[in-house]
Amino acid sequence: MAKKVKKIKITLVRSPIGNTERHRATVRAIGLHRVGQTVEQTDTLSLRGMLAKVNHLVKIEEVQD
């Protein structure tokens, strides 16, 4: 029985300008480039850690299949 892969929809709602270089790099590593852009990523522990660091800049939604 295969385990279902969970997906997360991440939207950049605030600009990373004025934040630290590490926060800007984290936003880029997630795949976000401009405010309002949305990407869909696989839910992993490393992604959750990245989102915890920039939670003030992004909106997170779980994708329902």
Steps between C-alpha positions, in 0.01 A plus 500: 500500500660824383502798730337815366733794444374816666529829317515854637406817314727791599428862407739792554287773660769742619822615340824362644663842451610629839545151642826320552691345210425156645125565483528623140702189409244275667215658304697446178579139594129432548452617140337839555618806309225764510222604735178319423673204338383154608694174483404145590759296689512153654451509877834403657665573833766716336235707321306541826818630667553752219139615526535545876784747441307714251144450628455879523549528122293210367151349511483121526210280389476123484387370163199267511490234229 
